Amino acid sequence: MIYEVDHVGDQFYIRTNLDAPDFRLMRAPQATPMAPYWKEIVPEQPGHHLGHFKAFETFVAVDVENESGTTIRVFSLPELREIPMPRPATIGVASSAFMDDNEANLVPAAKVLRFHFSSPVRPQCVYDFDVTTGVLTLRKQDQASRWFDSNHYVLDQLRATAPDGERIPITIVYRKDMHQTGGNPTLIVGYGAYGLSLRPTFTRSVFSLIDRGFVYAIAHVRGGHEKGERWYAEGRMLNKRNTFTDFIAVTEALIAKGYGDPRAIFAQGGSAGGLLMGAIANLRPDLYAGIVAEVPFVDIVTTMSDASVPLTTLEYDEWGNPALKREYDYMLSYSPYDNVGQKSYPAMFVTAGFYDSQVSYAEPAKWVAKLRASKIDTHDLLLRTDMAAGHIGR
């Protein structure tokens, strides 16, 4: 069970997944904080992951994640009446959580909730929401707002149908004046692990492609929390293959719906998303003109079999324990390194960090070596190892 606790006045507030896989918010008196005295104040919404909360003297705010991003719900105290909160846009991420916990929402007596919002076509903004008057006030904008004009772009969400019938959300962005009959060059990004959603926020670097005619697509594959805890559970352990087939279904849907040019589909992912890239390269190399795999976790069986490697034993619940035959066989069935074959692969660009403590540089290096020895095409296969980098950052 997971518990996150805050204290305001004479009350404890507890975010927990006890009897609620997608979490709920409870309250208990300071004098009797034990579970029998808890009172539910924000119930679980199956398929909507309650990921964060802020408690004040007169209201409480919760961040709720769904397939369109993250919304904030605000409830007055003590009566628990929901206070309607304006949403800057339908698709995007609103959150009262800041990178620095000392940055905002520190005064329990405050009547204003500070939050930030971003969408794929809206640079991050910081707002104050007055819970008494219902007024939303813009306080700060990302500098990209000076040059970015959202009127040039289309932001939409589509659905792809996975082999098991599940509907996979896709967030897409493209320029209004560059949509082509027969589809555009398309970059599809994906992750799908650890319950970490690939959230629809502003990424300034992708507009270099979009402004040259690309469709940019986020594949919200299973393994994240876009549709709650179930979405995560169906993309890990003995369900991991769903992540890969979801991504392939997204690719096929974008082509079928006329967004993607079948001759110019590209895919990108890093770390566990790099595992996804390696898996789709083996399963459907014909679908992609190019793949970018950044610090990819591609030698999963070897790594998970070495208990001395950092994180390995902590991640048995994510990937499986190779000491158990069923889990070993399942991992082996999709491990990108172990399933490289004598076939044509798309052009690929692979990166590694020499000081990477999470995915050893040896994984992408040996994967690339095996690909070079096995593939029967003449497409570019490039490996770049940064001799001064770790897992993230530069």
Secondary structure, 3 states (H helix, E strand, C coil): CCEEEEEECCEEEEEECCCCCCCEEEEEECCCCCHHHCEEEECCECCEEEEEEEECCCEEEEEEEECCEEEEEEEECCCCCEECCCCCCCCEEEECCCCCCCCCCCCCCCCEEEEEEEECCEEEEEEEEECCCCCEEEEEECHHHHCCCHHHEEEEEEEEECCCCCEEEEEEEEEHHHCCCCCEEEEEECCCECCECCCCCCCHHHHHHHCCCCEEEEECCCCCCCCCHHHHHCCCHHHCHHHHHHHHHHHHHHHHCCCEEEEEEEEEEECHHHHHHHHHHHHCHHHCCEEEEECCCCCHHHHHCCCCCCCCHHHHHHHCCCCCHHHHHHHHHHCCHHHCCCCCCCEEEEEEECCCCCCCCHHHHHHHHHHHHHCCCCCCEEEEEECCCCCCCC
